[in-house]
Amino acid sequence: MTFLNQVDDLTTSSASHHVAEQTAAIVYCEANFAGLDGKTAHGLVRFCEAFKIRAIIDSQSAGLDAGLLLDGISNGIPIVADLSKALALPGPRATTFIYGMAPADGLYGKDDRRVLMLAIEAGLNLVSGMREFLNDDSEFALAAARHAVSIRDVRRPPALKDLRLFSGSIAKARCIRIAVLGTDGAIGKRTTATLLVQALNASGIHAVLVSTGQTGLIQGGRYGIPLDAIPSQFCSGEVEAAVVEAYCTEKPAVIVIEGQGALSHPAYLSSSFILRGSQPQAVVLQHAPARRQLSDFPFVPMPTPASEIRLIESFAPTRVIGLTLNHEGMNDAELSAAIALYSADLGIPVTDAVSRAPSALVAMVLRAFPELCVSIDGQL
């Protein structure tokens, strides 16, 4: 199956942003690369401002090219069997070891702990988005001090005294705000949001991304929070504050907010806080047509895009302006048929952000907000 892929063209989330020198890193994704729980590794392979990814560790896919396996486009990032082989690669030595998996329970297994300790002993700084904080584990904290390396627990929330309640300051963000929500978790919302921001910037519309998950923050996102690590009372306020900070700093025409989970999801409630805190004028909905049950919750059937759209538009004063598809388990002909079917049924633009031209994403936004054409005209 061959798709025209856009992920190899990802650039920064703001055209004016100066990219600092990247830190060389190894990403650990044992037995999960190109699987549902490997989404942090997937995001880092597709796009990363903060790190230069030197290798992916997954013994089950060793010898393959990470980009080719994930998206059908070679990116020169090798998949290797273990840490020793990653460190033996020619070129600049990695200084950081990133835990690239996101299991539902957020906990490390015994093998994970062993490899993380090997990384510390090899002099690598650790970065992890898990719910289990390595800095709070005396074994890891002592080892890190002994080997003079750092541990970054990305999902650690701010101190209670620093958390913000919803204040109404979202009114200061005088720009178009678009939330990219989904019908499930691990369905491609972050990738679509990143591609949307990239496409808008490339067309002359200044757009900025606000991340709400650990992967976006590890990638180098300048605005955002690990939303599911925040106490629920402060979630809306923290989303609001991140959006307002992005607006006040960059004055973009569009802010795109990365979604989490799904509004209809029985376990993940973050979408409700994103809708309340960012108060988007529009939503782009991400869906996987071939997925029949919720990922990690096989006893729950997938919602339809139509039912999710009704729920979103009844829950918040917003509108769904387009549907983006995740083509997992589909060939190109099936994807094209799904795009045509959903477009006819829903009466909104439909595309696949990864395998179709980025101009479709821009057209989706301009159809909903024709006033943005002025931004484009001003660049001509």
Helices and strands as residue ranges (DSSP letters): G 7-9, E 23-28, G 36-38, H 39-46, E 51-57, G 59-61, H 66-71, E 79-80, H 83-87, E 96-99, H 110-121, E 125-128, G 134-136, H 138-146, E 151-153, G 160-162, G 169-172, E 176-182, H 189-202, E 207-210, H 214-219, G 227-229, H 232-250, E 254-258, H 270-278, E 282-287, E 293-294, E 297-301, H 305-315, E 319-325, H 332-346, E 350-351, H 359-368, G 370-372, H 373-379
